[in-house]
């Protein structure tokens, strides 16, 4: 059975806290430690092999021939890892969220280890029996209570591991695991019963698994860019049922785990580093929260490619090919029919993309072209022949090269009526002679396209390769809002 658990970091009431402090305590007693920016190497892995004559526990060890073979296999499994940069400071819970804190915010206690199941005060034990969705509900309620005071969320996997390592670049020794982690037990313990790490954080390893924000990638270690979709979320840190094998910084597990060994801790963002509020026109509803890709997913059936790298940084969605040559689509989970869409776009030259309207899951859609130099703003079809196309003929009068430009597009009617504004200036207003979409669809997803590049096709030629997507190019999107009509 896949060992899993939940670390759900959450953020609590914060009355007039000075964010320059190294540690703070909120109104319900949750303590947070300030984590400064830095870097570490994630995913570095080298299996260890007992030397001949020196086995574990004083045993005989491996025969020379077997040792040589094991050593070769270990070298073949070596992973160099990759550097992770943590660019912004954040506060993380000194302890896992306790049962008393959960009770105060949620009004209940879902934990198994409470009452007569533990010898000491159960309210000091970590809350458990928590799903990732439960943790999100807790955070949502906490943020509503603390609106205007603080912003709480789960940590990313890399934020969690950076805090757990507390400056360590190598993995933790077995001696330190036993000194700091509640493991090899039959139940949880009160938080803080073992030694803290170098940054004063308790129970980063052991006690309960802790949920983080990221989706699980179905691999032994995290990827440099976390997946934007998945069926489970990542668990870090092991639990009281674990041992020195998985109570490590690198452990990369996933839900649902056993319930009674899954909990979480939360992050409180340093004031001034929160994702900026969307700057969208009055009457529009945000489609992008500025923090993550909640409400969006990558198409797994489009001809453009199914592994594009869409990520979020400083309130901006960044789209790239991944690997080079393979594009793809990031699309809204919800379908829309009649609407106005507002988005600010910044595109690199020689990187062909688009904004898809009424898109199918596989990317059959009406499209607003995004390509410089070229036909940015053109109304065309993707995998369909559009009866009436259009060009943004006045774009040159308002376009800001290598900078942010605003797009506002309206589409209404079963037979589409389409209007486009770039930087507030109308480019065209057209009514299609007919509905060109396959099967007469009148609604669909909004999608952001990274075009594929014909790297392996002689027929495509060099020109196609360059015009599709230059190596390392990006398309960036921010302040995305919608007004349904």
C-alpha angles and dihedrals in degrees: 000000000000109000110231142157145167133263107177112176112202139181129232145203111301119192114195098324120179105228094207090074121107089226136015138187122213129215096276094047101263111150122214131192122211113239115199124211119274142123142256140178114257128196097019107153135175117163113225122230124201110241121240111281093012110083125165114283092018094297125151095268126215128322113252094252093048092045091055091050092046091049091052091050091049091052090049090054093050116127118194093205126211136260118259118200118205102202103180134049119243140173118241128190114270087214137023114269107278130220091248092054092048090049092052094053102033103028095232142066117226094180124126096205101065138104113015092356091081131045099218130048105310092205088070092057120093115268110250140174085072124147122205088253090052089054091051091052090051091051092047092053092045092051090050090053092046099041109153093012107068143345120230131192143146115279121250115248091255093049089051095049093044090054093044093051092050091199098325114134097186125060119271122273121242090244092057091045091057091047096050108025133075099222140143091037138122098231145015124277131216110281115266096026092127131051119287125239122254092280095051097258118142131212096005083145122041132357095080134358111251127223120229130191100254129095118243115255097204091244136112092249137022122270121236088251113039117228116262094218137031146133099251138029129233124268121202138193106026124246143248088286092058133089139206090290095069104016090092137114091250099053106128108187133153143217155303094045121160100309096225091067098046126093138131149222125217142229126228113203119232110248110263095027098077118114107275118255110258112267098215132145120277111272095032124114118219115255092186123047095207093237108068143344097274107152093026134085139181116251111243095193107049122117089228091074136279104234108059118155107241113169139162125236128165093346094311130115108222119199126196139158114263115220099011108269095031115095130173149166134277107200140179116260089226127067122229134199115178114020151123116239124202122192138155114224135194116183134184118231118265093022113120116209141131151197109254121212124201089357124182117228089261093050106262101149154125107269142205103210121232113192132126127231092024143039105349109166095024116142108228141144130260110215088344135081108242112219093214121022126186140203129217092236096172095047093106090063094062107017118121109205116222090004141091117290126183122232123195117181130177124197123179140160136041084267098047124249107192130191126179132195123185115196089347096306119114113241100182144338113206140165117210117231089230144352104279098185120114113267090007094281114185099187138036148141127305107234140185115217133213105189121228120246121227096229095148102037119094088190092061094058131203093290093061091048092054097041095048101057130336115222110274095007122146141198114211129199132186141160094034116179139163137207113197112215 
